[in-house]
């Protein structure tokens, strides 16, 4: 007998761990896929998936049912990923410096597969983080630019520019 999703949510909000486990099993695949697309790193995606569900458990009482549970969970996941990425970038800035900023604009150079074909997933993974985040949120997950701006704390114009940049870099990578 399949449990009613709203019943599972209500029971989980009351502290029922078995109900939350059922919610976890129902959504873990899509949450992991979203984390993987946003980070392009299997290990980080696994960690962030767990972080997202920990945060969901902690914040479950804030779910009011005004949208689908999956929408609430995916938005929470995106926020977890972005918070993790911001922290990683801050750490990386303290450690990594370069005299050639243009090198950061040439992701994955020379990493094509045999025959010059580049797999789309690899090309997306090789995008600079800002461009990859906007591309995944807009073209893969279907968020609008104003939603991306709200989620990421960037301007709508920056979101549009990052999407343009991501598409240009993908076209270049896939045409090699």
Buried (B, 14 or more C-beta within 10 A) or exposed (E): EEBEBEEBBBBBBEEBEEBBEBBBEBBBEBBBBBBBBBBBBEEBBBBBBBBBBEBBBEEBEEBEEEEEBBEBBBBBBBBBBBEBBEEBEEEEEEEEEEEEEEEEEEBBEEEBEEEEEBEEEBBBBBBBBBBBBBBBBBBEBEBEBEBBBBBBEBEBEBBBBBBEBBBEBBEEBBEB
